């Protein structure tokens, strides 16, 4: 349970590291965009993977909020780094790298783990580049983080490669920091030969809206709805692992532009799920783009 919960939160946070504008926009040719962010999550509850009876006799159904066993809680802190390069006006390449500081504790012990997580290489090709932006997006996850086969360890990776493909649509609302964006994708998750686990493929989506709060002040409100639904996880020794990882989130935050810099702060709350931690994630971030060559 520890490993599954920790990995789930890591993936949750990874899914929520969004730019300050609709993801369909490609970077101008020869320009670099980078972002750094800090994310924090603390949870003592999860959405139940199966029906169960708690220690106090309370019955819970699959998908209900329930506390971790033995009064457990988990804390996740992430330093997120991301960069993109405009290879062409229609083609953008990028890389994403998280650094995790994870802790799980209950009545009996505390386990800590820290280090880099998995690296993601991304690419985006603009299919439409007018007021209505449509891009095809792909990603490859390289398992660089520490995996763990001991159930008492807190892993930083599930230890397998992922391939991801999707479409991103964005439309500017005619003002700075005002847009609407829609994204849908599918993630192919490879079988991990070392641990004997097949984590199952995943559907993921995100809908977001940015709205400038003032015509003179470069401040905007961003709201988003996102989700993920995964196939069954299979283990060579255990068979089908109970619960299909899924969640639905609502997020809100503020964006402020100062010269070439963009500052963000916000929260994301998991409203429903299964085999997934419950709770709220908080984040602050800073990003900037600059031109390398003409």
BALOBA-1460 file (C-alpha; in Angstrom, 3 decimals):
// residues 294
<rec num="1" residu="x" x="0.000" y="0.000" z="0.000"/>
<rec num="2" residu="x" x="2.844" y="2.399" z="0.780"/>
<rec num="3" residu="x" x="4.472" y="1.999" z="-2.606"/>
<rec num="4" residu="x" x="1.188" y="2.298" z="-4.499"/>
<rec num="5" residu="x" x="0.086" y="5.395" z="-2.579"/>
<rec num="6" residu="x" x="3.433" y="7.145" z="-2.935"/>
<rec num="7" residu="x" x="3.722" y="6.458" z="-6.650"/>
<rec num="8" residu="x" x="0.155" y="7.631" z="-7.172"/>
<rec num="9" residu="x" x="0.822" y="10.977" z="-5.519"/>
<rec num="10" residu="x" x="3.980" y="11.416" z="-7.596"/>
<rec num="11" residu="x" x="1.994" y="10.828" z="-10.770"/>
<rec num="12" residu="x" x="-0.755" y="13.101" z="-9.513"/>
<rec num="13" residu="x" x="1.671" y="15.956" z="-9.037"/>
<rec num="14" residu="x" x="3.311" y="15.293" z="-12.377"/>
<rec num="15" residu="x" x="-0.040" y="15.585" z="-14.127"/>
<rec num="16" residu="x" x="-0.652" y="19.000" z="-12.549"/>
<rec num="17" residu="x" x="2.502" y="20.791" z="-13.590"/>
<rec num="18" residu="x" x="0.876" y="22.981" z="-16.225"/>
<rec num="19" residu="x" x="2.203" y="26.039" z="-18.010"/>
<rec num="20" residu="x" x="0.679" y="29.456" z="-17.555"/>
<rec num="21" residu="x" x="-1.075" y="29.220" z="-20.927"/>
<rec num="22" residu="x" x="-2.894" y="26.612" z="-22.979"/>
<rec num="23" residu="x" x="-0.550" y="23.737" z="-23.746"/>
<rec num="24" residu="x" x="-1.261" y="23.757" z="-27.488"/>
<rec num="25" residu="x" x="0.948" y="26.823" z="-28.122"/>
<rec num="26" residu="x" x="4.389" y="26.002" z="-29.538"/>
<rec num="27" residu="x" x="7.466" y="28.091" z="-28.719"/>
<rec num="28" residu="x" x="8.749" y="30.549" z="-31.382"/>
<rec num="29" residu="x" x="11.670" y="29.231" z="-33.398"/>
<rec num="30" residu="x" x="14.983" y="29.687" z="-31.566"/>
<rec num="31" residu="x" x="13.387" y="30.519" z="-28.204"/>
<rec num="32" residu="x" x="13.737" y="28.754" z="-24.860"/>
<rec num="33" residu="x" x="11.058" y="28.540" z="-22.174"/>
<rec num="34" residu="x" x="11.754" y="27.191" z="-18.690"/>
<rec num="35" residu="x" x="9.783" y="26.701" z="-15.522"/>
<rec num="36" residu="x" x="10.606" y="25.847" z="-11.913"/>
<rec num="37" residu="x" x="7.929" y="24.999" z="-9.374"/>
<rec num="38" residu="x" x="7.553" y="23.701" z="-5.845"/>
<rec num="39" residu="x" x="4.646" y="21.383" z="-5.034"/>
<rec num="40" residu="x" x="3.428" y="20.156" z="-1.651"/>
<rec num="41" residu="x" x="0.932" y="17.443" z="-0.753"/>
<rec num="42" residu="x" x="-0.057" y="16.039" z="2.642"/>
<rec num="43" residu="x" x="-2.659" y="13.304" z="2.995"/>
<rec num="44" residu="x" x="-3.979" y="10.905" z="5.618"/>
<rec num="45" residu="x" x="-6.744" y="9.504" z="3.395"/>
<rec num="46" residu="x" x="-7.158" y="7.633" z="0.147"/>
<rec num="47" residu="x" x="-10.013" y="6.620" z="-2.125"/>
<rec num="48" residu="x" x="-10.572" y="2.963" z="-1.356"/>
<rec num="49" residu="x" x="-9.421" y="0.490" z="-4.045"/>
<rec num="50" residu="x" x="-11.843" y="-2.152" z="-2.752"/>
<rec num="51" residu="x" x="-14.716" y="-2.521" z="-0.325"/>
<rec num="52" residu="x" x="-13.449" y="-3.007" z="3.231"/>
<rec num="53" residu="x" x="-14.275" y="-2.759" z="6.930"/>
<rec num="54" residu="x" x="-12.095" y="-0.341" z="8.907"/>
<rec num="55" residu="x" x="-10.540" y="-1.073" z="12.296"/>
<rec num="56" residu="x" x="-13.430" y="0.686" z="14.068"/>
<rec num="57" residu="x" x="-15.981" y="-1.421" z="12.185"/>
<rec num="58" residu="x" x="-16.962" y="1.251" z="9.633"/>
<rec num="59" residu="x" x="-17.716" y="-0.265" z="6.217"/>
<rec num="60" residu="x" x="-16.390" y="1.517" z="3.111"/>
<rec num="61" residu="x" x="-17.160" y="0.868" z="-0.536"/>
<rec num="62" residu="x" x="-14.830" y="1.005" z="-3.498"/>
<rec num="63" residu="x" x="-14.074" y="4.690" z="-4.231"/>
<rec num="64" residu="x" x="-15.049" y="5.961" z="-0.751"/>
<rec num="65" residu="x" x="-12.664" y="8.201" z="1.169"/>
<rec num="66" residu="x" x="-10.961" y="6.232" z="3.927"/>
<rec num="67" residu="x" x="-7.932" y="6.728" z="6.189"/>
<rec num="68" residu="x" x="-4.697" y="4.890" z="5.528"/>
<rec num="69" residu="x" x="-4.166" y="1.806" z="7.665"/>
<rec num="70" residu="x" x="-2.533" y="2.230" z="11.101"/>
<rec num="71" residu="x" x="-3.174" y="6.005" z="11.139"/>
<rec num="72" residu="x" x="-0.800" y="6.411" z="8.225"/>
<rec num="73" residu="x" x="-0.052" y="9.695" z="6.469"/>
<rec num="74" residu="x" x="2.147" y="10.736" z="3.589"/>
<rec num="75" residu="x" x="3.909" y="13.944" z="2.705"/>
<rec num="76" residu="x" x="5.192" y="14.779" z="-0.770"/>
<rec num="77" residu="x" x="7.416" y="17.708" z="-1.678"/>
<rec num="78" residu="x" x="8.511" y="18.160" z="-5.283"/>
<rec num="79" residu="x" x="10.916" y="20.560" z="-6.962"/>
<rec num="80" residu="x" x="9.790" y="20.567" z="-10.583"/>
<rec num="81" residu="x" x="11.990" y="21.665" z="-13.502"/>
<rec num="82" residu="x" x="10.880" y="21.919" z="-17.120"/>
<rec num="83" residu="x" x="12.308" y="23.440" z="-20.309"/>
<rec num="84" residu="x" x="11.172" y="23.740" z="-23.943"/>
<rec num="85" residu="x" x="12.946" y="24.798" z="-27.131"/>
<rec num="86" residu="x" x="11.332" y="26.094" z="-30.321"/>
<rec num="87" residu="x" x="12.981" y="23.976" z="-33.002"/>
<rec num="88" residu="x" x="10.600" y="25.414" z="-35.598"/>
<rec num="89" residu="x" x="7.580" y="27.703" z="-35.470"/>
<rec num="90" residu="x" x="5.434" y="24.569" z="-35.440"/>
<rec num="91" residu="x" x="7.746" y="22.181" z="-33.563"/>
<rec num="92" residu="x" x="8.698" y="22.371" z="-29.871"/>
<rec num="93" residu="x" x="10.877" y="19.917" z="-27.932"/>
<rec num="94" residu="x" x="11.050" y="19.711" z="-24.149"/>
<rec num="95" residu="x" x="12.280" y="17.895" z="-21.059"/>
<rec num="96" residu="x" x="10.741" y="17.540" z="-17.568"/>
<rec num="97" residu="x" x="12.545" y="16.492" z="-14.383"/>
<rec num="98" residu="x" x="11.142" y="16.285" z="-10.817"/>
<rec num="99" residu="x" x="13.103" y="15.995" z="-7.565"/>
<rec num="100" residu="x" x="11.087" y="14.281" z="-4.814"/>
<rec num="101" residu="x" x="11.209" y="14.390" z="-1.025"/>
<rec num="102" residu="x" x="8.728" y="11.709" z="0.148"/>
<rec num="103" residu="x" x="7.690" y="10.507" z="3.589"/>
<rec num="104" residu="x" x="5.225" y="7.867" z="4.767"/>
<rec num="105" residu="x" x="4.613" y="7.229" z="8.456"/>
<rec num="106" residu="x" x="2.141" y="5.364" z="10.649"/>
<rec num="107" residu="x" x="1.926" y="4.110" z="14.232"/>
<rec num="108" residu="x" x="4.832" y="1.708" z="13.717"/>
<rec num="109" residu="x" x="7.488" y="3.363" z="11.564"/>
<rec num="110" residu="x" x="8.468" y="6.231" z="9.288"/>
<rec num="111" residu="x" x="10.031" y="5.849" z="5.865"/>
<rec num="112" residu="x" x="11.707" y="8.647" z="3.891"/>
<rec num="113" residu="x" x="13.001" y="8.782" z="0.348"/>
<rec num="114" residu="x" x="14.415" y="11.563" z="-1.815"/>
<rec num="115" residu="x" x="16.078" y="11.992" z="-5.182"/>
<rec num="116" residu="x" x="15.315" y="12.607" z="-8.844"/>
<rec num="117" residu="x" x="12.229" y="11.062" z="-10.389"/>
<rec num="118" residu="x" x="11.643" y="9.857" z="-13.916"/>
<rec num="119" residu="x" x="12.663" y="12.092" z="-16.835"/>
<rec num="120" residu="x" x="10.117" y="12.930" z="-19.529"/>
<rec num="121" residu="x" x="11.081" y="14.016" z="-23.031"/>
<rec num="122" residu="x" x="8.260" y="15.816" z="-24.821"/>
<rec num="123" residu="x" x="7.447" y="17.038" z="-28.311"/>
<rec num="124" residu="x" x="4.629" y="19.176" z="-29.718"/>
<rec num="125" residu="x" x="3.709" y="19.828" z="-33.363"/>
<rec num="126" residu="x" x="1.252" y="22.608" z="-34.264"/>
<rec num="127" residu="x" x="-1.457" y="21.391" z="-36.630"/>
<rec num="128" residu="x" x="-3.361" y="24.705" z="-36.574"/>
<rec num="129" residu="x" x="-1.559" y="27.952" z="-35.741"/>
<rec num="130" residu="x" x="-4.228" y="30.653" z="-36.061"/>
<rec num="131" residu="x" x="-6.476" y="31.959" z="-33.285"/>
<rec num="132" residu="x" x="-7.557" y="28.356" z="-32.766"/>
<rec num="133" residu="x" x="-4.463" y="26.319" z="-31.888"/>
<rec num="134" residu="x" x="-4.377" y="22.544" z="-32.271"/>
<rec num="135" residu="x" x="-1.235" y="20.536" z="-31.543"/>
<rec num="136" residu="x" x="-0.270" y="16.890" z="-31.432"/>
<rec num="137" residu="x" x="1.764" y="16.022" z="-28.364"/>
<rec num="138" residu="x" x="4.005" y="13.081" z="-27.544"/>
<rec num="139" residu="x" x="6.138" y="12.107" z="-24.532"/>
<rec num="140" residu="x" x="8.563" y="9.374" z="-23.508"/>
<rec num="141" residu="x" x="9.208" y="8.659" z="-19.848"/>
<rec num="142" residu="x" x="12.671" y="7.363" z="-19.022"/>
<rec num="143" residu="x" x="12.735" y="5.498" z="-15.655"/>
<rec num="144" residu="x" x="15.585" y="7.435" z="-14.022"/>
<rec num="145" residu="x" x="14.136" y="7.468" z="-10.497"/>
<rec num="146" residu="x" x="14.804" y="4.853" z="-7.827"/>
<rec num="147" residu="x" x="12.414" y="1.910" z="-8.011"/>
<rec num="148" residu="x" x="11.820" y="-0.402" z="-5.054"/>
<rec num="149" residu="x" x="10.884" y="-4.043" z="-4.735"/>
<rec num="150" residu="x" x="10.625" y="-3.984" z="-0.915"/>
<rec num="151" residu="x" x="7.043" y="-2.988" z="0.064"/>
<rec num="152" residu="x" x="8.402" y="-0.987" z="3.033"/>
<rec num="153" residu="x" x="10.473" y="1.280" z="0.765"/>
<rec num="154" residu="x" x="9.136" y="4.515" z="-0.706"/>
<rec num="155" residu="x" x="9.952" y="4.387" z="-4.437"/>
<rec num="156" residu="x" x="10.568" y="7.350" z="-6.707"/>
<rec num="157" residu="x" x="9.611" y="5.445" z="-9.853"/>
<rec num="158" residu="x" x="7.600" y="2.477" z="-11.026"/>
<rec num="159" residu="x" x="10.668" y="1.446" z="-13.017"/>
<rec num="160" residu="x" x="9.192" y="1.143" z="-16.503"/>
<rec num="161" residu="x" x="9.069" y="3.174" z="-19.722"/>
<rec num="162" residu="x" x="5.954" y="5.137" z="-20.758"/>
<rec num="163" residu="x" x="4.912" y="6.438" z="-24.164"/>
<rec num="164" residu="x" x="2.240" y="9.110" z="-24.400"/>
<rec num="165" residu="x" x="0.287" y="10.690" z="-27.261"/>
<rec num="166" residu="x" x="-2.520" y="13.224" z="-27.341"/>
<rec num="167" residu="x" x="-4.115" y="16.327" z="-28.817"/>
<rec num="168" residu="x" x="-4.141" y="19.832" z="-27.322"/>
<rec num="169" residu="x" x="-6.547" y="22.587" z="-28.340"/>
<rec num="170" residu="x" x="-6.182" y="26.203" z="-27.281"/>
<rec num="171" residu="x" x="-7.995" y="29.421" z="-28.086"/>
<rec num="172" residu="x" x="-6.946" y="32.931" z="-27.061"/>
<rec num="173" residu="x" x="-9.764" y="35.052" z="-25.643"/>
<rec num="174" residu="x" x="-8.237" y="38.250" z="-27.005"/>
<rec num="175" residu="x" x="-6.543" y="39.510" z="-23.818"/>
<rec num="176" residu="x" x="-3.201" y="38.768" z="-22.226"/>
<rec num="177" residu="x" x="-3.431" y="35.780" z="-19.840"/>
<rec num="178" residu="x" x="-6.923" y="34.857" z="-21.102"/>
<rec num="179" residu="x" x="-7.429" y="31.548" z="-22.877"/>
<rec num="180" residu="x" x="-9.282" y="28.261" z="-22.941"/>
<rec num="181" residu="x" x="-7.530" y="24.921" z="-23.394"/>
<rec num="182" residu="x" x="-8.590" y="21.285" z="-23.779"/>
<rec num="183" residu="x" x="-6.276" y="18.286" z="-23.790"/>
<rec num="184" residu="x" x="-6.786" y="14.541" z="-24.079"/>
<rec num="185" residu="x" x="-4.217" y="11.777" z="-24.249"/>
<rec num="186" residu="x" x="-3.380" y="8.115" z="-23.844"/>
<rec num="187" residu="x" x="-0.378" y="6.681" z="-21.999"/>
<rec num="188" residu="x" x="1.105" y="3.294" z="-22.885"/>
<rec num="189" residu="x" x="2.872" y="1.879" z="-19.824"/>
<rec num="190" residu="x" x="5.444" y="-0.834" z="-20.360"/>
<rec num="191" residu="x" x="5.703" y="-3.994" z="-18.262"/>
<rec num="192" residu="x" x="8.493" y="-3.754" z="-15.645"/>
<rec num="193" residu="x" x="10.632" y="-6.895" z="-15.992"/>
<rec num="194" residu="x" x="12.492" y="-6.333" z="-12.713"/>
<rec num="195" residu="x" x="9.452" y="-6.084" z="-10.444"/>
<rec num="196" residu="x" x="7.093" y="-8.193" z="-12.548"/>
<rec num="197" residu="x" x="4.425" y="-5.464" z="-12.543"/>
<rec num="198" residu="x" x="2.324" y="-4.234" z="-15.443"/>
<rec num="199" residu="x" x="0.868" y="-0.903" z="-14.270"/>
<rec num="200" residu="x" x="-1.763" y="-0.730" z="-17.024"/>
<rec num="201" residu="x" x="-2.326" y="1.966" z="-19.625"/>
<rec num="202" residu="x" x="-4.069" y="5.265" z="-18.821"/>
<rec num="203" residu="x" x="-6.444" y="7.819" z="-20.336"/>
<rec num="204" residu="x" x="-5.867" y="11.399" z="-19.179"/>
<rec num="205" residu="x" x="-7.532" y="14.741" z="-19.843"/>
<rec num="206" residu="x" x="-7.467" y="18.379" z="-18.799"/>
<rec num="207" residu="x" x="-9.785" y="21.347" z="-19.368"/>
<rec num="208" residu="x" x="-8.624" y="24.795" z="-18.255"/>
<rec num="209" residu="x" x="-9.613" y="28.440" z="-18.462"/>
<rec num="210" residu="x" x="-7.508" y="31.530" z="-17.846"/>
<rec num="211" residu="x" x="-9.190" y="34.906" z="-17.372"/>
<rec num="212" residu="x" x="-7.485" y="38.281" z="-16.854"/>
<rec num="213" residu="x" x="-8.952" y="39.997" z="-13.797"/>
<rec num="214" residu="x" x="-8.129" y="43.517" z="-14.976"/>
<rec num="215" residu="x" x="-7.371" y="45.252" z="-18.242"/>
<rec num="216" residu="x" x="-4.436" y="47.158" z="-16.717"/>
<rec num="217" residu="x" x="-3.080" y="44.725" z="-14.089"/>
<rec num="218" residu="x" x="-1.366" y="41.585" z="-15.522"/>
<rec num="219" residu="x" x="-3.143" y="39.249" z="-13.089"/>
<rec num="220" residu="x" x="-5.318" y="36.292" z="-14.077"/>
<rec num="221" residu="x" x="-7.368" y="33.525" z="-12.506"/>
<rec num="222" residu="x" x="-6.839" y="29.985" z="-13.789"/>
<rec num="223" residu="x" x="-9.319" y="27.152" z="-13.168"/>
<rec num="224" residu="x" x="-9.003" y="23.578" z="-14.369"/>
<rec num="225" residu="x" x="-10.645" y="20.174" z="-14.314"/>
<rec num="226" residu="x" x="-8.421" y="17.161" z="-14.934"/>
<rec num="227" residu="x" x="-8.604" y="13.433" z="-14.598"/>
<rec num="228" residu="x" x="-6.974" y="10.084" z="-15.205"/>
<rec num="229" residu="x" x="-8.366" y="6.581" z="-15.638"/>
<rec num="230" residu="x" x="-6.060" y="3.570" z="-15.685"/>
<rec num="231" residu="x" x="-6.384" y="-0.074" z="-16.625"/>
<rec num="232" residu="x" x="-5.945" y="-2.833" z="-14.065"/>
<rec num="233" residu="x" x="-2.466" y="-3.279" z="-12.607"/>
<rec num="234" residu="x" x="-1.154" y="-6.835" z="-12.846"/>
<rec num="235" residu="x" x="1.588" y="-8.468" z="-10.811"/>
<rec num="236" residu="x" x="3.300" y="-11.725" z="-11.820"/>
<rec num="237" residu="x" x="3.090" y="-12.977" z="-8.218"/>
<rec num="238" residu="x" x="-0.130" y="-11.363" z="-6.976"/>
<rec num="239" residu="x" x="-2.258" y="-11.384" z="-10.118"/>
<rec num="240" residu="x" x="-4.616" y="-8.435" z="-10.559"/>
<rec num="241" residu="x" x="-3.906" y="-5.701" z="-7.984"/>
<rec num="242" residu="x" x="-7.174" y="-4.429" z="-6.415"/>
<rec num="243" residu="x" x="-8.471" y="-1.102" z="-7.665"/>
<rec num="244" residu="x" x="-8.096" y="0.745" z="-10.967"/>
<rec num="245" residu="x" x="-6.135" y="3.942" z="-10.507"/>
<rec num="246" residu="x" x="-8.349" y="6.922" z="-11.381"/>
<rec num="247" residu="x" x="-9.087" y="10.436" z="-10.139"/>
<rec num="248" residu="x" x="-10.976" y="13.654" z="-10.886"/>
<rec num="249" residu="x" x="-9.478" y="16.962" z="-9.768"/>
<rec num="250" residu="x" x="-10.498" y="20.593" z="-9.586"/>
<rec num="251" residu="x" x="-7.796" y="23.257" z="-9.503"/>
<rec num="252" residu="x" x="-7.593" y="27.031" z="-9.169"/>
<rec num="253" residu="x" x="-4.771" y="29.521" z="-9.030"/>
<rec num="254" residu="x" x="-3.477" y="32.995" z="-9.781"/>
<rec num="255" residu="x" x="-1.045" y="34.019" z="-12.522"/>
<rec num="256" residu="x" x="0.923" y="37.271" z="-12.512"/>
<rec num="257" residu="x" x="3.131" y="38.567" z="-15.332"/>
<rec num="258" residu="x" x="6.057" y="40.858" z="-14.492"/>
<rec num="259" residu="x" x="8.062" y="41.911" z="-17.572"/>
<rec num="260" residu="x" x="9.240" y="38.597" z="-19.083"/>
<rec num="261" residu="x" x="8.539" y="36.551" z="-15.936"/>
<rec num="262" residu="x" x="5.360" y="34.706" z="-14.999"/>
<rec num="263" residu="x" x="4.574" y="33.779" z="-11.389"/>
<rec num="264" residu="x" x="1.958" y="31.186" z="-10.448"/>
<rec num="265" residu="x" x="0.385" y="29.910" z="-7.264"/>
<rec num="266" residu="x" x="-2.570" y="27.613" z="-6.751"/>
<rec num="267" residu="x" x="-4.079" y="24.433" z="-5.398"/>
<rec num="268" residu="x" x="-5.539" y="21.232" z="-6.800"/>
<rec num="269" residu="x" x="-8.106" y="19.184" z="-4.880"/>
<rec num="270" residu="x" x="-8.922" y="15.553" z="-5.640"/>
<rec num="271" residu="x" x="-12.729" y="15.269" z="-5.506"/>
<rec num="272" residu="x" x="-13.110" y="11.580" z="-6.388"/>
<rec num="273" residu="x" x="-10.994" y="8.585" z="-7.291"/>
<rec num="274" residu="x" x="-10.092" y="4.984" z="-6.688"/>
<rec num="275" residu="x" x="-6.802" y="3.481" z="-5.494"/>
<rec num="276" residu="x" x="-5.589" y="7.078" z="-5.239"/>
<rec num="277" residu="x" x="-4.672" y="9.421" z="-2.360"/>
<rec num="278" residu="x" x="-7.200" y="12.073" z="-1.346"/>
<rec num="279" residu="x" x="-6.378" y="15.624" z="-0.390"/>
<rec num="280" residu="x" x="-5.127" y="18.938" z="-1.750"/>
<rec num="281" residu="x" x="-1.869" y="19.789" z="-3.545"/>
<rec num="282" residu="x" x="-0.362" y="23.289" z="-3.306"/>
<rec num="283" residu="x" x="2.126" y="24.822" z="-5.714"/>
<rec num="284" residu="x" x="4.106" y="27.948" z="-6.549"/>
<rec num="285" residu="x" x="6.043" y="28.400" z="-9.767"/>
<rec num="286" residu="x" x="8.042" y="30.795" z="-11.920"/>
<rec num="287" residu="x" x="8.633" y="30.677" z="-15.671"/>
<rec num="288" residu="x" x="10.221" y="32.711" z="-18.428"/>
<rec num="289" residu="x" x="10.871" y="32.574" z="-22.169"/>
<rec num="290" residu="x" x="13.763" y="34.210" z="-24.009"/>
<rec num="291" residu="x" x="15.135" y="34.237" z="-27.550"/>
<rec num="292" residu="x" x="18.403" y="32.470" z="-28.297"/>
<rec num="293" residu="x" x="18.663" y="33.538" z="-31.907"/>
<rec num="294" residu="x" x="16.674" y="35.336" z="-34.547"/>
